[in-house]
């Protein structure tokens, strides 16, 4: 939001203001992104190694399939359904940690607003904040469930109940 405000301002120092805002954004963004990215990369690597050791990949190799076709048909289709829920969990954790980092770097946002509401005992604001955060987590989980159901054929077995 701050960058958009700077972009639409009429200040002659717009470029310097934008540079300063991006420099102050770099450290919090790295603090949030690096652990989640490393965890996702590690899990994806483990899952991919597991899929590559399966018999259907070995059979595809003996049939003479190209490595690109094996990756497209077997590896990606069997790795993604396991990785998607982890990405959703990481999004939720990043959101929670962003609320804490807002307070550490003294930026305005939902986290700072919630802490201020707690300090003045504004129970309506606390309730609204908790509901908003809960809705965000619920929507991420719902979206993840839909994507996982579409990607993983074993999740679709409930569709064909007699």
MODELLER restraints for C-alpha pairs under 7 A, 6 or more apart:
rsr = mdl.restraints
at = mdl.atoms
rsr.add(forms.Gaussian(group=physical.xy_distance, feature=features.Distance(at['CA:3:A'], at['CA:18:A']), mean=6.33, stdev=0.5))
rsr.add(forms.Gaussian(group=physical.xy_distance, feature=features.Distance(at['CA:3:A'], at['CA:21:A']), mean=6.84, stdev=0.5))
rsr.add(forms.Gaussian(group=physical.xy_distance, feature=features.Distance(at['CA:6:A'], at['CA:14:A']), mean=6.27, stdev=0.5))
rsr.add(forms.Gaussian(group=physical.xy_distance, feature=features.Distance(at['CA:6:A'], at['CA:17:A']), mean=6.82, stdev=0.5))
rsr.add(forms.Gaussian(group=physical.xy_distance, feature=features.Distance(at['CA:6:A'], at['CA:18:A']), mean=6.41, stdev=0.5))
rsr.add(forms.Gaussian(group=physical.xy_distance, feature=features.Distance(at['CA:7:A'], at['CA:14:A']), mean=6.89, stdev=0.5))
rsr.add(forms.Gaussian(group=physical.xy_distance, feature=features.Distance(at['CA:28:A'], at['CA:101:A']), mean=6.94, stdev=0.5))
rsr.add(forms.Gaussian(group=physical.xy_distance, feature=features.Distance(at['CA:32:A'], at['CA:94:A']), mean=5.91, stdev=0.5))
rsr.add(forms.Gaussian(group=physical.xy_distance, feature=features.Distance(at['CA:36:A'], at['CA:90:A']), mean=5.85, stdev=0.5))
rsr.add(forms.Gaussian(group=physical.xy_distance, feature=features.Distance(at['CA:40:A'], at['CA:87:A']), mean=6.87, stdev=0.5))
rsr.add(forms.Gaussian(group=physical.xy_distance, feature=features.Distance(at['CA:44:A'], at['CA:83:A']), mean=6.43, stdev=0.5))
rsr.add(forms.Gaussian(group=physical.xy_distance, feature=features.Distance(at['CA:47:A'], at['CA:79:A']), mean=6.02, stdev=0.5))
rsr.add(forms.Gaussian(group=physical.xy_distance, feature=features.Distance(at['CA:48:A'], at['CA:75:A']), mean=6.50, stdev=0.5))
rsr.add(forms.Gaussian(group=physical.xy_distance, feature=features.Distance(at['CA:48:A'], at['CA:79:A']), mean=6.05, stdev=0.5))
rsr.add(forms.Gaussian(group=physical.xy_distance, feature=features.Distance(at['CA:51:A'], at['CA:75:A']), mean=6.08, stdev=0.5))
rsr.add(forms.Gaussian(group=physical.xy_distance, feature=features.Distance(at['CA:51:A'], at['CA:78:A']), mean=6.91, stdev=0.5))
rsr.add(forms.Gaussian(group=physical.xy_distance, feature=features.Distance(at['CA:52:A'], at['CA:75:A']), mean=6.85, stdev=0.5))
rsr.add(forms.Gaussian(group=physical.xy_distance, feature=features.Distance(at['CA:57:A'], at['CA:70:A']), mean=6.87, stdev=0.5))
rsr.add(forms.Gaussian(group=physical.xy_distance, feature=features.Distance(at['CA:57:A'], at['CA:74:A']), mean=6.85, stdev=0.5))
rsr.add(forms.Gaussian(group=physical.xy_distance, feature=features.Distance(at['CA:60:A'], at['CA:70:A']), mean=6.77, stdev=0.5))
rsr.add(forms.Gaussian(group=physical.xy_distance, feature=features.Distance(at['CA:81:A'], at['CA:148:A']), mean=5.45, stdev=0.5))
rsr.add(forms.Gaussian(group=physical.xy_distance, feature=features.Distance(at['CA:81:A'], at['CA:151:A']), mean=5.93, stdev=0.5))
rsr.add(forms.Gaussian(group=physical.xy_distance, feature=features.Distance(at['CA:81:A'], at['CA:152:A']), mean=5.70, stdev=0.5))
rsr.add(forms.Gaussian(group=physical.xy_distance, feature=features.Distance(at['CA:84:A'], at['CA:144:A']), mean=6.70, stdev=0.5))
rsr.add(forms.Gaussian(group=physical.xy_distance, feature=features.Distance(at['CA:84:A'], at['CA:148:A']), mean=6.76, stdev=0.5))
rsr.add(forms.Gaussian(group=physical.xy_distance, feature=features.Distance(at['CA:85:A'], at['CA:144:A']), mean=6.17, stdev=0.5))
rsr.add(forms.Gaussian(group=physical.xy_distance, feature=features.Distance(at['CA:88:A'], at['CA:140:A']), mean=6.39, stdev=0.5))
rsr.add(forms.Gaussian(group=physical.xy_distance, feature=features.Distance(at['CA:88:A'], at['CA:141:A']), mean=6.78, stdev=0.5))
rsr.add(forms.Gaussian(group=physical.xy_distance, feature=features.Distance(at['CA:88:A'], at['CA:144:A']), mean=6.41, stdev=0.5))
rsr.add(forms.Gaussian(group=physical.xy_distance, feature=features.Distance(at['CA:92:A'], at['CA:137:A']), mean=6.28, stdev=0.5))
rsr.add(forms.Gaussian(group=physical.xy_distance, feature=features.Distance(at['CA:99:A'], at['CA:110:A']), mean=6.62, stdev=0.5))
rsr.add(forms.Gaussian(group=physical.xy_distance, feature=features.Distance(at['CA:99:A'], at['CA:111:A']), mean=4.16, stdev=0.5))
rsr.add(forms.Gaussian(group=physical.xy_distance, feature=features.Distance(at['CA:100:A'], at['CA:111:A']), mean=6.42, stdev=0.5))
rsr.add(forms.Gaussian(group=physical.xy_distance, feature=features.Distance(at['CA:102:A'], at['CA:108:A']), mean=6.68, stdev=0.5))
rsr.add(forms.Gaussian(group=physical.xy_distance, feature=features.Distance(at['CA:102:A'], at['CA:109:A']), mean=6.67, stdev=0.5))
rsr.add(forms.Gaussian(group=physical.xy_distance, feature=features.Distance(at['CA:102:A'], at['CA:111:A']), mean=6.20, stdev=0.5))
rsr.add(forms.Gaussian(group=physical.xy_distance, feature=features.Distance(at['CA:102:A'], at['CA:112:A']), mean=6.34, stdev=0.5))
rsr.add(forms.Gaussian(group=physical.xy_distance, feature=features.Distance(at['CA:103:A'], at['CA:111:A']), mean=6.72, stdev=0.5))
rsr.add(forms.Gaussian(group=physical.xy_distance, feature=features.Distance(at['CA:103:A'], at['CA:112:A']), mean=5.62, stdev=0.5))
rsr.add(forms.Gaussian(group=physical.xy_distance, feature=features.Distance(at['CA:114:A'], at['CA:126:A']), mean=6.13, stdev=0.5))
rsr.add(forms.Gaussian(group=physical.xy_distance, feature=features.Distance(at['CA:114:A'], at['CA:129:A']), mean=6.57, stdev=0.5))
rsr.add(forms.Gaussian(group=physical.xy_distance, feature=features.Distance(at['CA:117:A'], at['CA:125:A']), mean=6.12, stdev=0.5))
rsr.add(forms.Gaussian(group=physical.xy_distance, feature=features.Distance(at['CA:117:A'], at['CA:126:A']), mean=6.07, stdev=0.5))
rsr.add(forms.Gaussian(group=physical.xy_distance, feature=features.Distance(at['CA:118:A'], at['CA:126:A']), mean=6.80, stdev=0.5))
rsr.add(forms.Gaussian(group=physical.xy_distance, feature=features.Distance(at['CA:149:A'], at['CA:155:A']), mean=5.22, stdev=0.5))
rsr.add(forms.Gaussian(group=physical.xy_distance, feature=features.Distance(at['CA:149:A'], at['CA:156:A']), mean=6.23, stdev=0.5))
